[in-house]
Structures are given as structure tokens and as C-alpha cells.
Amino acid sequence: MWVRTLVLVGAAWVVGCRGERVAPVAQAAEPASAVPMNAPRPIPHLVDVGAGKCIPCKAMAPILDELKTEYAGRLQVTFVDVWVNPDAGQPYAIRMIPTQIFYGADGRELARHEGFISKADILGRWKALGVEL
């Protein structure tokens, strides 16, 4: 979309540089078929940064699985294993594992928790953050 706009604006500029009058370029609307009807809507996201072999991380695994199942379509849950892929944890600037990062539907980080956290506490944190799941 932005490429088409850039090309249209560039073409208008070239024509305008020749001294010809140019009508303003109206941006064409995207066809309705360009956006699928089932396109995912933004939802809150819980990222758990840990490792498959650390004891508290292992205790978190069934909780994360339950959240994925029970809140499918309303909450995205991601586990990042930093022992399998050490570079994967760098963007999260973690100090210890496990660390849970709560992101709003807009992608902003809302809160963090370090260490094990129960399912009830995760749901309570979302509620305290004003996110109804």
C-alpha cells in the first residue's frame, strides 16, 4: 500500500517539476478482499521467558498450556526457551527465569513478574491491569 502511495507521489512530483499543473493524487482505497474477514484482532499477550529444564519453569508449563486452551482467541501465550536459544531472550531484557511479561493488545508492556506465578495470580494481574479476558 505504501509503495503504491510512494510511486503515485513520486510520479506527481516528476510531472509537477516539468511545470505542468497536476491534480492532487487521491489514494485509492484498499479493495475489501485485501483484508480477510477472519484476520486476527489484537489481543493481550503473555510472554513467559524461561527454560524447559528449570524447576520453576517446568511448573509454569501446565499453567501456560491451560491459559492457551481456556483463553484461545482472547489471550496469546508464548513461551521463550532461553537455554535452547540464548539470543531469543535478549529483546526482553530479563534478569532471571522464569519472567512473565504482560503486553496489552496494543503491544505495550504493561507489567512483569519474575519467578513462578500461579494461574490465579496471572489472571488477577490481568484484571488489575484492566484487561478482561
C-alpha positions as CSV (number, residue, x, y, z in Angstrom):
1,M,0.0,0.0,0.0
2,W,2.7,2.5,1.0
3,V,4.7,1.6,-2.1
4,R,1.8,2.5,-4.3
5,T,1.4,5.8,-2.5
6,L,5.1,6.5,-2.9
7,V,5.0,5.8,-6.6
8,L,2.0,8.0,-7.1
9,V,3.5,10.8,-5.1
10,G,6.8,10.4,-7.0
11,A,5.0,10.5,-10.3
12,A,3.1,13.6,-9.3
13,W,6.4,15.3,-8.3
14,V,8.1,14.5,-11.6
15,V,5.1,15.8,-13.6
16,G,5.0,18.9,-11.3
17,C,8.7,19.6,-11.9
18,R,8.0,19.9,-15.6
19,G,5.8,22.9,-14.9
20,E,2.6,21.2,-15.7
21,R,-0.4,21.5,-13.4
22,V,-1.1,18.4,-11.5
23,A,-4.3,17.5,-9.7
24,P,-3.8,16.2,-6.2
25,V,-3.4,12.4,-6.1
26,A,-6.1,10.7,-4.3
27,Q,-5.1,7.5,-2.6
28,A,-7.1,4.5,-3.8
29,A,-9.0,2.6,-1.1
30,E,-7.9,-1.0,-0.5
31,P,-10.3,-3.5,-2.0
32,A,-12.5,-5.2,0.5
33,S,-10.9,-8.5,-0.4
34,A,-7.5,-7.3,0.7
35,V,-8.3,-7.7,4.4
36,P,-9.5,-11.2,5.2
37,M,-12.7,-11.5,7.2
38,N,-11.0,-13.8,9.7
39,A,-8.0,-11.5,10.2
40,P,-6.8,-11.8,13.8
41,R,-7.7,-8.9,16.1
42,P,-5.1,-7.6,18.5
43,I,-5.3,-9.4,21.8
44,P,-3.3,-9.2,25.1
45,H,-0.1,-11.3,25.1
46,L,1.7,-13.1,27.9
47,V,5.3,-14.0,27.2
48,D,7.0,-16.4,29.6
49,V,10.8,-16.4,29.2
50,G,12.3,-19.4,30.8
51,A,13.8,-22.8,30.1
52,G,12.4,-26.3,29.7
53,K,14.6,-27.7,32.3
54,C,14.5,-25.1,35.1
55,I,12.3,-26.3,38.0
56,P,10.0,-23.2,38.3
57,C,9.8,-23.0,34.5
58,K,8.6,-26.7,34.4
59,A,6.0,-25.8,37.0
60,M,4.8,-23.0,34.7
61,A,4.4,-25.2,31.6
62,P,0.9,-26.7,32.5
63,I,-0.3,-23.3,33.6
64,L,0.7,-21.8,30.3
65,D,-1.0,-24.7,28.4
66,E,-4.2,-24.2,30.4
67,L,-4.2,-20.4,29.6
68,K,-3.6,-21.1,25.9
69,T,-6.5,-23.5,25.8
70,E,-9.0,-21.7,28.1
71,Y,-8.4,-18.2,26.6
72,A,-7.8,-19.1,23.0
73,G,-8.7,-16.1,20.8
74,R,-8.7,-13.8,23.8
75,L,-5.1,-14.2,25.1
76,Q,-1.9,-15.1,23.2
77,V,0.6,-17.1,25.3
78,T,4.2,-17.6,24.2
79,F,7.0,-19.5,25.9
80,V,10.6,-18.5,25.0
81,D,13.2,-21.1,26.0
82,V,16.5,-19.2,26.5
83,W,18.5,-22.3,27.2
84,V,17.6,-23.7,23.7
85,N,18.0,-20.3,22.1
86,P,20.0,-17.9,24.2
87,D,19.6,-15.0,21.8
88,A,15.8,-15.2,22.0
89,G,15.8,-13.7,25.5
90,Q,17.8,-10.6,24.6
91,P,14.9,-8.5,23.3
92,Y,13.1,-9.0,26.7
93,A,16.0,-7.8,28.9
94,I,15.4,-10.4,31.5
95,R,17.3,-10.7,34.7
96,M,16.1,-14.2,35.8
97,I,14.0,-17.1,34.6
98,P,11.1,-17.5,34.6
99,T,10.0,-14.0,33.8
100,Q,6.4,-13.3,32.6
101,I,5.8,-10.2,30.6
102,F,2.3,-8.9,30.2
103,Y,1.6,-7.0,27.0
104,G,-1.6,-5.1,26.2
105,A,-3.5,-5.6,22.9
106,D,-1.7,-2.5,21.6
107,G,1.7,-4.2,22.1
108,R,2.8,-2.1,25.1
109,E,4.4,-3.8,28.0
110,L,2.1,-3.4,31.0
111,A,3.8,-5.4,33.7
112,R,6.5,-8.0,34.5
113,H,6.8,-10.8,37.1
114,E,9.9,-12.7,37.9
115,G,9.8,-16.3,39.2
116,F,6.9,-18.7,39.4
117,I,3.4,-17.3,39.3
118,S,0.2,-19.2,39.7
119,K,-2.7,-19.2,37.2
120,A,-4.9,-17.3,39.7
121,D,-2.2,-14.7,40.1
122,I,-1.8,-14.3,36.4
123,L,-5.5,-13.8,35.9
124,G,-5.5,-11.4,38.9
125,R,-2.7,-9.4,37.4
126,W,-4.6,-9.1,34.1
127,K,-7.6,-7.9,36.0
128,A,-5.6,-5.4,38.0
129,L,-4.2,-4.1,34.7
130,G,-7.7,-3.5,33.5
131,V,-7.7,-6.4,30.9
132,E,-10.8,-8.5,31.0
133,L,-10.2,-11.9,29.5
